[in-house]
Amino acid sequence: MRLRKNIRKRFLKINNRSSKRKKGGLGRLFLFVAGSARKGREAVAENQ
């Protein structure tokens, strides 16, 4: 269990560093993907 916790801590540290560098790039990407998916669903609904 200790090993897993240590790995998780390291992973979180790396994540924090990269997210600070990208300034929420992943968050923006997620919002973009969610928005495009929503648009796609709306288009499908209109076509039916």
PyMOL Python script that loads the backbone (N, CA, C, O; Angstrom):
from pymol import cmd

cmd.read_pdbstr("""\
ATOM      1  N   MET A   1       0.832  -1.210   0.000  1.00  0.00           N
ATOM      2  CA  MET A   1       0.000   0.000   0.000  1.00  0.00           C
ATOM      3  C   MET A   1       0.864   1.256   0.000  1.00  0.00           C
ATOM      4  O   MET A   1       0.557   2.241  -0.671  1.00  0.00           O
ATOM      5  N   ARG A   2       1.945   1.198   0.765  1.00  0.00           N
ATOM      6  CA  ARG A   2       2.803   2.386   0.828  1.00  0.00           C
ATOM      7  C   ARG A   2       3.328   2.751  -0.555  1.00  0.00           C
ATOM      8  O   ARG A   2       3.342   3.918  -0.947  1.00  0.00           O
ATOM      9  N   LEU A   3       3.756   1.731  -1.278  1.00  0.00           N
ATOM     10  CA  LEU A   3       4.316   1.959  -2.612  1.00  0.00           C
ATOM     11  C   LEU A   3       3.291   2.667  -3.489  1.00  0.00           C
ATOM     12  O   LEU A   3       3.617   3.632  -4.180  1.00  0.00           O
ATOM     13  N   ARG A   4       2.052   2.186  -3.457  1.00  0.00           N
ATOM     14  CA  ARG A   4       1.011   2.797  -4.284  1.00  0.00           C
ATOM     15  C   ARG A   4       0.790   4.249  -3.904  1.00  0.00           C
ATOM     16  O   ARG A   4       0.627   5.107  -4.772  1.00  0.00           O
ATOM     17  N   LYS A   5       0.785   4.525  -2.600  1.00  0.00           N
ATOM     18  CA  LYS A   5       0.580   5.903  -2.146  1.00  0.00           C
ATOM     19  C   LYS A   5       1.701   6.799  -2.661  1.00  0.00           C
ATOM     20  O   LYS A   5       1.460   7.915  -3.120  1.00  0.00           O
ATOM     21  N   ASN A   6       2.944   6.287  -2.578  1.00  0.00           N
ATOM     22  CA  ASN A   6       4.087   7.070  -3.048  1.00  0.00           C
ATOM     23  C   ASN A   6       3.975   7.355  -4.538  1.00  0.00           C
ATOM     24  O   ASN A   6       4.242   8.471  -4.985  1.00  0.00           O
ATOM     25  N   ILE A   7       3.583   6.354  -5.296  1.00  0.00           N
ATOM     26  CA  ILE A   7       3.436   6.532  -6.746  1.00  0.00           C
ATOM     27  C   ILE A   7       2.373   7.589  -7.018  1.00  0.00           C
ATOM     28  O   ILE A   7       2.539   8.450  -7.883  1.00  0.00           O
ATOM     29  N   ARG A   8       1.276   7.509  -6.263  1.00  0.00           N
ATOM     30  CA  ARG A   8       0.188   8.470  -6.460  1.00  0.00           C
ATOM     31  C   ARG A   8       0.669   9.884  -6.153  1.00  0.00           C
ATOM     32  O   ARG A   8       0.360  10.828  -6.881  1.00  0.00           O
ATOM     33  N   LYS A   9       1.434  10.021  -5.058  1.00  0.00           N
ATOM     34  CA  LYS A   9       1.960  11.339  -4.689  1.00  0.00           C
ATOM     35  C   LYS A   9       2.844  11.883  -5.804  1.00  0.00           C
ATOM     36  O   LYS A   9       2.719  13.041  -6.203  1.00  0.00           O
ATOM     37  N   ARG A  10       3.735  11.035  -6.300  1.00  0.00           N
ATOM     38  CA  ARG A  10       4.635  11.462  -7.379  1.00  0.00           C
ATOM     39  C   ARG A  10       3.836  11.875  -8.597  1.00  0.00           C
ATOM     40  O   ARG A  10       4.113  12.903  -9.214  1.00  0.00           O
ATOM     41  N   PHE A  11       2.840  11.067  -8.940  1.00  0.00           N
ATOM     42  CA  PHE A  11       2.013  11.348 -10.113  1.00  0.00           C
ATOM     43  C   PHE A  11       1.301  12.688  -9.948  1.00  0.00           C
ATOM     44  O   PHE A  11       1.235  13.479 -10.889  1.00  0.00           O
ATOM     45  N   LEU A  12       0.768  12.940  -8.749  1.00  0.00           N
ATOM     46  CA  LEU A  12       0.060  14.198  -8.487  1.00  0.00           C
ATOM     47  C   LEU A  12       1.021  15.374  -8.595  1.00  0.00           C
ATOM     48  O   LEU A  12       0.676  16.423  -9.141  1.00  0.00           O
ATOM     49  N   LYS A  13       2.235  15.189  -8.065  1.00  0.00           N
ATOM     50  CA  LYS A  13       3.234  16.263  -8.151  1.00  0.00           C
ATOM     51  C   LYS A  13       3.520  16.588  -9.611  1.00  0.00           C
ATOM     52  O   LYS A  13       3.537  17.755 -10.000  1.00  0.00           O
ATOM     53  N   ILE A  14       3.743  15.559 -10.414  1.00  0.00           N
ATOM     54  CA  ILE A  14       4.031  15.755 -11.838  1.00  0.00           C
ATOM     55  C   ILE A  14       2.848  16.444 -12.506  1.00  0.00           C
ATOM     56  O   ILE A  14       3.025  17.350 -13.320  1.00  0.00           O
ATOM     57  N   ASN A  15       1.639  16.007 -12.154  1.00  0.00           N
ATOM     58  CA  ASN A  15       0.431  16.587 -12.733  1.00  0.00           C
ATOM     59  C   ASN A  15       0.330  18.064 -12.405  1.00  0.00           C
ATOM     60  O   ASN A  15       0.006  18.880 -13.268  1.00  0.00           O
ATOM     61  N   ASN A  16       0.614  18.410 -11.135  1.00  0.00           N
ATOM     62  CA  ASN A  16       0.524  19.804 -10.718  1.00  0.00           C
ATOM     63  C   ASN A  16       1.499  20.666 -11.503  1.00  0.00           C
ATOM     64  O   ASN A  16       1.156  21.757 -11.960  1.00  0.00           O
ATOM     65  N   ARG A  17       2.722  20.161 -11.655  1.00  0.00           N
ATOM     66  CA  ARG A  17       3.739  20.920 -12.395  1.00  0.00           C
ATOM     67  C   ARG A  17       3.292  21.153 -13.832  1.00  0.00           C
ATOM     68  O   ARG A  17       3.350  22.277 -14.332  1.00  0.00           O
ATOM     69  N   SER A  18       2.852  20.099 -14.489  1.00  0.00           N
ATOM     70  CA  SER A  18       2.491  20.205 -15.904  1.00  0.00           C
ATOM     71  C   SER A  18       1.264  21.094 -16.076  1.00  0.00           C
ATOM     72  O   SER A  18       1.179  21.851 -17.042  1.00  0.00           O
ATOM     73  N   SER A  19       0.305  21.006 -15.139  1.00  0.00           N
ATOM     74  CA  SER A  19      -0.914  21.807 -15.274  1.00  0.00           C
ATOM     75  C   SER A  19      -0.590  23.284 -15.091  1.00  0.00           C
ATOM     76  O   SER A  19      -1.198  24.140 -15.734  1.00  0.00           O
ATOM     77  N   LYS A  20       0.374  23.587 -14.212  1.00  0.00           N
ATOM     78  CA  LYS A  20       0.768  24.989 -14.026  1.00  0.00           C
ATOM     79  C   LYS A  20       1.412  25.517 -15.301  1.00  0.00           C
ATOM     80  O   LYS A  20       1.178  26.658 -15.699  1.00  0.00           O
ATOM     81  N   ARG A  21       2.228  24.676 -15.937  1.00  0.00           N
ATOM     82  CA  ARG A  21       2.899  25.086 -17.171  1.00  0.00           C
ATOM     83  C   ARG A  21       1.880  25.336 -18.274  1.00  0.00           C
ATOM     84  O   ARG A  21       1.950  26.341 -18.980  1.00  0.00           O
ATOM     85  N   LYS A  22       0.939  24.419 -18.414  1.00  0.00           N
ATOM     86  CA  LYS A  22      -0.048  24.525 -19.490  1.00  0.00           C
ATOM     87  C   LYS A  22      -1.142  25.536 -19.165  1.00  0.00           C
ATOM     88  O   LYS A  22      -1.906  25.940 -20.042  1.00  0.00           O
ATOM     89  N   LYS A  23      -1.212  25.944 -17.891  1.00  0.00           N
ATOM     90  CA  LYS A  23      -2.255  26.883 -17.437  1.00  0.00           C
ATOM     91  C   LYS A  23      -3.644  26.365 -17.789  1.00  0.00           C
ATOM     92  O   LYS A  23      -4.436  27.045 -18.441  1.00  0.00           O
ATOM     93  N   GLY A  24      -3.921  25.130 -17.335  1.00  0.00           N
ATOM     94  CA  GLY A  24      -5.257  24.572 -17.545  1.00  0.00           C
ATOM     95  C   GLY A  24      -5.519  24.169 -18.977  1.00  0.00           C
ATOM     96  O   GLY A  24      -6.660  24.239 -19.433  1.00  0.00           O
ATOM     97  N   GLY A  25      -4.497  23.749 -19.697  1.00  0.00           N
ATOM     98  CA  GLY A  25      -4.693  23.336 -21.086  1.00  0.00           C
ATOM     99  C   GLY A  25      -5.626  22.139 -21.186  1.00  0.00           C
ATOM    100  O   GLY A  25      -6.474  22.066 -22.075  1.00  0.00           O
ATOM    101  N   LEU A  26      -5.453  21.197 -20.253  1.00  0.00           N
ATOM    102  CA  LEU A  26      -6.307  20.002 -20.264  1.00  0.00           C
ATOM    103  C   LEU A  26      -7.756  20.387 -20.023  1.00  0.00           C
ATOM    104  O   LEU A  26      -8.659  19.858 -20.671  1.00  0.00           O
ATOM    105  N   GLY A  27      -7.980  21.312 -19.089  1.00  0.00           N
ATOM    106  CA  GLY A  27      -9.344  21.759 -18.800  1.00  0.00           C
ATOM    107  C   GLY A  27      -9.991  22.367 -20.031  1.00  0.00           C
ATOM    108  O   GLY A  27     -11.150  22.096 -20.343  1.00  0.00           O
ATOM    109  N   ARG A  28      -9.212  23.204 -20.732  1.00  0.00           N
ATOM    110  CA  ARG A  28      -9.726  23.834 -21.960  1.00  0.00           C
ATOM    111  C   ARG A  28     -10.063  22.768 -22.989  1.00  0.00           C
ATOM    112  O   ARG A  28     -11.108  22.820 -23.638  1.00  0.00           O
ATOM    113  N   LEU A  29      -9.159  21.797 -23.130  1.00  0.00           N
ATOM    114  CA  LEU A  29      -9.368  20.718 -24.101  1.00  0.00           C
ATOM    115  C   LEU A  29     -10.648  19.960 -23.774  1.00  0.00           C
ATOM    116  O   LEU A  29     -11.443  19.653 -24.662  1.00  0.00           O
ATOM    117  N   PHE A  30     -10.841  19.658 -22.478  1.00  0.00           N
ATOM    118  CA  PHE A  30     -12.042  18.929 -22.059  1.00  0.00           C
ATOM    119  C   PHE A  30     -13.294  19.726 -22.392  1.00  0.00           C
ATOM    120  O   PHE A  30     -14.266  19.177 -22.911  1.00  0.00           O
ATOM    121  N   LEU A  31     -13.269  21.030 -22.090  1.00  0.00           N
ATOM    122  CA  LEU A  31     -14.435  21.881 -22.377  1.00  0.00           C
ATOM    123  C   LEU A  31     -14.710  21.899 -23.874  1.00  0.00           C
ATOM    124  O   LEU A  31     -15.861  21.840 -24.305  1.00  0.00           O
ATOM    125  N   PHE A  32     -13.640  21.980 -24.662  1.00  0.00           N
ATOM    126  CA  PHE A  32     -13.794  22.004 -26.121  1.00  0.00           C
ATOM    127  C   PHE A  32     -14.437  20.711 -26.612  1.00  0.00           C
ATOM    128  O   PHE A  32     -15.361  20.734 -27.424  1.00  0.00           O
ATOM    129  N   VAL A  33     -13.935  19.580 -26.107  1.00  0.00           N
ATOM    130  CA  VAL A  33     -14.471  18.273 -26.515  1.00  0.00           C
ATOM    131  C   VAL A  33     -15.929  18.151 -26.095  1.00  0.00           C
ATOM    132  O   VAL A  33     -16.766  17.696 -26.875  1.00  0.00           O
ATOM    133  N   ALA A  34     -16.237  18.557 -24.858  1.00  0.00           N
ATOM    134  CA  ALA A  34     -17.617  18.476 -24.360  1.00  0.00           C
ATOM    135  C   ALA A  34     -18.527  19.358 -25.212  1.00  0.00           C
ATOM    136  O   ALA A  34     -19.641  18.961 -25.552  1.00  0.00           O
ATOM    137  N   GLY A  35     -18.051  20.554 -25.554  1.00  0.00           N
ATOM    138  CA  GLY A  35     -18.842  21.473 -26.373  1.00  0.00           C
ATOM    139  C   GLY A  35     -19.094  20.911 -27.759  1.00  0.00           C
ATOM    140  O   GLY A  35     -20.213  20.993 -28.267  1.00  0.00           O
ATOM    141  N   SER A  36     -18.071  20.342 -28.378  1.00  0.00           N
ATOM    142  CA  SER A  36     -18.234  19.792 -29.728  1.00  0.00           C
ATOM    143  C   SER A  36     -19.169  18.590 -29.701  1.00  0.00           C
ATOM    144  O   SER A  36     -19.952  18.388 -30.629  1.00  0.00           O
ATOM    145  N   ALA A  37     -19.090  17.781 -28.625  1.00  0.00           N
ATOM    146  CA  ALA A  37     -19.976  16.613 -28.497  1.00  0.00           C
ATOM    147  C   ALA A  37     -21.422  17.083 -28.385  1.00  0.00           C
ATOM    148  O   ALA A  37     -22.325  16.490 -28.975  1.00  0.00           O
ATOM    149  N   ARG A  38     -21.635  18.158 -27.618  1.00  0.00           N
ATOM    150  CA  ARG A  38     -22.985  18.697 -27.440  1.00  0.00           C
ATOM    151  C   ARG A  38     -23.528  19.192 -28.780  1.00  0.00           C
ATOM    152  O   ARG A  38     -24.683  18.944 -29.125  1.00  0.00           O
ATOM    153  N   LYS A  39     -22.678  19.892 -29.526  1.00  0.00           N
ATOM    154  CA  LYS A  39     -23.091  20.394 -30.850  1.00  0.00           C
ATOM    155  C   LYS A  39     -23.468  19.228 -31.753  1.00  0.00           C
ATOM    156  O   LYS A  39     -24.460  19.287 -32.480  1.00  0.00           O
ATOM    157  N   GLY A  40     -22.667  18.168 -31.699  1.00  0.00           N
ATOM    158  CA  GLY A  40     -22.927  16.985 -32.521  1.00  0.00           C
ATOM    159  C   GLY A  40     -24.276  16.371 -32.186  1.00  0.00           C
ATOM    160  O   GLY A  40     -25.026  15.979 -33.080  1.00  0.00           O
ATOM    161  N   ARG A  41     -24.587  16.288 -30.890  1.00  0.00           N
ATOM    162  CA  ARG A  41     -25.870  15.720 -30.463  1.00  0.00           C
ATOM    163  C   ARG A  41     -27.023  16.582 -30.959  1.00  0.00           C
ATOM    164  O   ARG A  41     -28.039  16.067 -31.426  1.00  0.00           O
ATOM    165  N   GLU A  42     -26.860  17.901 -30.854  1.00  0.00           N
ATOM    166  CA  GLU A  42     -27.918  18.815 -31.305  1.00  0.00           C
ATOM    167  C   GLU A  42     -28.158  18.644 -32.802  1.00  0.00           C
ATOM    168  O   GLU A  42     -29.302  18.635 -33.256  1.00  0.00           O
ATOM    169  N   ALA A  43     -27.076  18.510 -33.565  1.00  0.00           N
ATOM    170  CA  ALA A  43     -27.193  18.342 -35.014  1.00  0.00           C
ATOM    171  C   ALA A  43     -27.940  17.048 -35.332  1.00  0.00           C
ATOM    172  O   ALA A  43     -28.795  17.024 -36.217  1.00  0.00           O
ATOM    173  N   VAL A  44     -27.620  15.982 -34.617  1.00  0.00           N
ATOM    174  CA  VAL A  44     -28.286  14.691 -34.840  1.00  0.00           C
ATOM    175  C   VAL A  44     -29.773  14.820 -34.523  1.00  0.00           C
ATOM    176  O   VAL A  44     -30.613  14.291 -35.251  1.00  0.00           O
ATOM    177  N   ALA A  45     -30.097  15.521 -33.441  1.00  0.00           N
ATOM    178  CA  ALA A  45     -31.501  15.693 -33.041  1.00  0.00           C
ATOM    179  C   ALA A  45     -32.260  16.465 -34.118  1.00  0.00           C
ATOM    180  O   ALA A  45     -33.410  16.150 -34.424  1.00  0.00           O
ATOM    181  N   GLU A  46     -31.606  17.485 -34.694  1.00  0.00           N
ATOM    182  CA  GLU A  46     -32.258  18.289 -35.742  1.00  0.00           C
ATOM    183  C   GLU A  46     -32.503  17.445 -36.992  1.00  0.00           C
ATOM    184  O   GLU A  46     -33.538  17.584 -37.644  1.00  0.00           O
ATOM    185  N   ASN A  47     -31.558  16.577 -37.324  1.00  0.00           N
ATOM    186  CA  ASN A  47     -31.674  15.751 -38.532  1.00  0.00           C
ATOM    187  C   ASN A  47     -32.807  14.737 -38.431  1.00  0.00           C
ATOM    188  O   ASN A  47     -33.403  14.372 -39.444  1.00  0.00           O
ATOM    189  N   GLN A  48     -33.106  14.281 -37.221  1.00  0.00           N
ATOM    190  CA  GLN A  48     -34.130  13.235 -37.070  1.00  0.00           C
ATOM    191  C   GLN A  48     -35.489  13.781 -37.279  1.00  0.00           C
ATOM    192  O   GLN A  48     -36.471  13.044 -37.190  1.00  0.00           O
TER     193      GLN A  48
END
""", "prot")
cmd.dss("prot")
cmd.show_as("cartoon", "prot")
cmd.util.cbc("prot")
cmd.orient("prot")
